Structure formats: structure tokens, C-alpha cells
């Protein structure tokens, strides 16, 4: 179960990028963050740290 960033909520603060132990989060062309599902360890650290609750587990 990977996590996904809701692009309508993401403010591009990059907090998630700094806390991801798998380094699975990168920039999209518009400056918001995206998660590479092939690298995501599903630890939930990014979701817990997101200040705008833009990250959730993808079902």
C-alpha cells in the first residue's frame, strides 16, 4: 500500500520530501510533490508530517 499526494491540497512546502526515509518523494513540474510508488515503503511518515493533510494511503 503506497501513499499518494492530493495535488489539489499540496502547497509545495517539501516537508514530506525531507522526512521520507526511502527518498521516494520528488518534485513535479508545477513545484508540488509526487511520490514514486515503486520506492514508497508505506511507513506513513510523510502523511504524518504534511501540514495540510495532502497525503493519504492509496487503497
Secondary structure as UniProt FT lines:
FT   STRAND          3..5
FT   TURN            7..9
FT   HELIX           15..19
FT   TURN            21..22
FT   STRAND          25..27
FT   TURN            29..30
FT   STRAND          33..35
FT   TURN            37..39
FT   HELIX           45..49
FT   TURN            51..52
FT   STRAND          55..57
//
